[in-house]
Amino acid sequence: MKPLGPIPAGYDTIDGELAIGGRKASDLVAEAGDTPLFVYSAAHLRRRVADLRAAMPQRLALHYAVKANPYAPVLHEMSELVDGFDIASGGELALVRAAGVDPRLISFAGPGKRDGELEAAIAAGATLNLESEGEADRALAIAGRLGETPRLAIRVNPDFDLKGSGMKMGGGAKQFGIDAERVPALARRILASGAEWRGFHIFAGSQALDAAAIIDTQAQTLKLAARLAEESGAALPHCNLGGGFGIPYFPGDTPVDLAAIGEALGEAFETLPASVAETRFCIELGRFLVGEAGVYLTRIVDRKVSHGEVFLIVDGGLHHQLAASGNFGTVVRRNYPVAIASRYAAPATEEASVVGCLCTPLDRLADKAGFPHADVGDLVAVFCAGAYGASASPAQFLGHGPALEMLV
Ligand SMILES: *Cc1c(COP(=O)(O)O)cnc(C)c1O
C-alpha cells in the first residue's frame, strides 16, 4: 500500500461526507449539475491571506500570481484580498481587467510578450516586467507611438536559485529576465527615457517548503536589489521579491514556517541599505494562496479488478489534474491527498487505485492507496486542486472537455 498526501486543514465531515465551505460534496455537485467539478472555498482563501498577513511585515505587499488559478470568481475574490496581480499573458490581462482590477495594480512578466500584448498592457497602465533589452526597445517604441508613459520594471535573472524548489527559475542561463550584470545599464536607459521607473522583479523559484531556503533566497534577493539599484544610480521605487512558498502535496511534506520567514524579513527590513530604504516590497504567490482552497470532485463510473488489483475508474482524470497524475514537473510519481468524498468518515479497508477515464496508463490519480470500499456513483475528492489544476491541464485531450468550476 502506498501513502496518500496530507489532506489540508479546513475540511469537515457532514453526514459522513466531505464538506467544503460548510456544504456537503454531493450537494455541491447537485448544484453544479455534474462532475467533474472543481470547488474553491472563499473562506479558505480569506483565511490563507489573513494568516500570511499576520506573519509578514506590514511593509510587505502581497501579489497574486494569476496563472495558478484564473477562474473569474476566484480573481474577483482575490481582488478584495491582495494588493496586486501578476500576469503572464495578454489573455490574463483581459481576465484580470474583467474581474474589475485596477490596471495600475497589475504587473506583466513572461518571456516572449508580443507587440499586441505590450500595447494592451501599456495602454491599460499595467507595469511591464521587461525580460530582455529587445523587449525594452519594443515597449519604448510602442509607448512612443501611443503617446503613453510606460510603466517599466526589469525582471532580473539572479545569479542564485531557490534551494529545494520544485521549479527553479533563476541562476545560470535562463530564458527569464535579464542577467544581473546587464541590469544597471538597462535601468539607466529606462530612467533616461522618461518612462515611469518601477524597479525590479526577482523571482528565483517555486514550490519550496523549507523556510530556511526561502529566508536565504530573500536575503540574497534584497542584497542583489540593493546592489543593482546603487549601480543604476537611482533609488529603487519598487521591488518584487518573488515568492516560491509551497504547499504540502505528498506524504511527509510539511507546511512552510510562515512565522520564521516573516520574522527574518522583518529583521532584514530594519537594516536596509540606502538604495532600497524607501522601496516598496512585495511578494508574488500563486499556489500558496489558492492551492489548498480547491478540491476536485469526480464520480466513480466503474469498479473493476485486474490481477487482484482494484481500480476505481472516475469520470475525471489527468485532463483536469495533470499534476495529481504525476505528469507536471515531477520526476517520481507520488500520491496527492485523495479521498472518497461520499464516504469521507469511513475507515480505509482496501487497497485501490483511482484512475481517470482517459485511454492512457498515465491517467492515475491515486496509486495503490488505502480507501473505504467505494463503488459506482461514489464521489472521489482530489485535494490541493486550487492551483495548476483546471488552468494547467490538457482539457482538450481525448475530447472529454473541461471540468465545471465553482466558488463557494
Ligand atoms: C509561476 C510564477 C509564480 C507563481 O508560482 P507559485 O508556485 O504558484 O507561487 C510567481 N511568479 C512568477 C514569475 C512565476 O512564473
The ligand as an ORCA input file, in Angstrom:
! r2SCAN-3c Opt
* xyz 0 1
  C       4.686     30.773    -11.758
  C       5.141     32.045    -11.205
  C       4.683     32.462     -9.951
  C       3.752     31.631     -9.102
  O       4.370     30.489     -8.618
  P       3.651     29.667     -7.449
  O       4.485     28.468     -7.248
  O       2.288     29.334     -7.939
  O       3.582     30.551     -6.260
  C       5.088     33.689     -9.496
  N       5.908     34.458    -10.228
  C       6.390     34.087    -11.435
  C       7.284     34.979    -12.166
  C       6.027     32.873    -11.951
  O       6.494     32.490    -13.138
*
